């Protein structure tokens, strides 16, 4: 029988955590680097997806403007507008309450009236006329609202409100006699709305056939007189 030498090394590798000897080599150390950082959630405030309700409202308003322009206020119905928009009628009522509320929302028009005070006084009439011709021919909503306003009290009130809130302040600023601003604004609107009614709603042939330059040449002196001339 052979006695085992007590100083002999065991056949397996010695545990690195065992006391009484060096740890066994396990290969070169590898720098694992910093711990992984969790990916940040996207900033939903920067690229917000349009809500479904936004698209629904836009579709309803577009259909309402077309329907009011084609049928007038009295004949246009919530059911027809909802059908045109591909929306359930209950959603129209949910968003706007009733036909009057829907019409008020559909009649929100931005006239984008130019700052007349930034122009030489003698150029203000021509600038105002050309602006409204281009605006009217670039947005059929205005024609639709004018058509409704000519036959319906709610439509007329909407047009009065739009001009009072958007056009009147600029006319007031350009008017040389503040006490006469209201009368002068009414006269200016009579020319602009009167021509729009003849050209875009009633489609009176001579009014339809006039070019932009011809309209400006005819109307601008009258608008200029209403803006700057002394009382007759």
C-alpha positions, 0 to 999 in steps of 0.5 A: 500500500502506497501512502499519499504524500500530504503535500501533493496538489489535488488533481482538480483546480483549487477554488479561487475563494479557498484560503491557503493558496493563490486563485487559479488563473481563469484567463485575462480580465475583460473590461465589460464597460459601464452597465447598459443604459435603458433606452429613453422613451420617445418624447411624445410631446415633440412628435404628437400623433394627431388624435382621432378626434382632431381628424373627425372635427376637421372632416365634419367642418369641411363637410359642413362648409360644403353642405351649408354653401350648397344647400343653405342653412335651413336645408342643410341637416346634421345627418347629411353633413355627417354622411358627407364626413363619414361620421356618425351623426351622434359625433357631430352633436357631441362635438358641436351640440346642434346645427347652430353651433356647427355653423358657428364653428364652420364660419370661423374665417381668417380674413388675414386683413393687411396692416394698412397703417404700414402702407402709404395712405394713398396705397391703402384702398388698392391694397385692401381691394386686391387683398379681398379679391385674392382671398375670396378666390382662394377660399370657397368658404367665404362664398359659402358663408356669404350665400348663407348670410344673404338668406339666413339670420345666423349666417348674416350674424356670422359675417357681421361678427367676422368683419367686426372682429377682424376688418374693423380694427384695421379700418379704425387704425387707418381712419383719419377721423375716429368718430367716423370710423364706424360709418366708413367701415360700413361703406367699405364693407358695402363695396367689398361684400357687394362686389363679392355677392355679384361676382361669386354668388349671383355671378352677374356676367360683367362682374365675373368677367372683370380681371383683378386689375380691372376690379382694383382700378374700379373699386380702389378709388372708392375704397380710398375715398371712404378711408381718407377723404373728408366728409361729402 
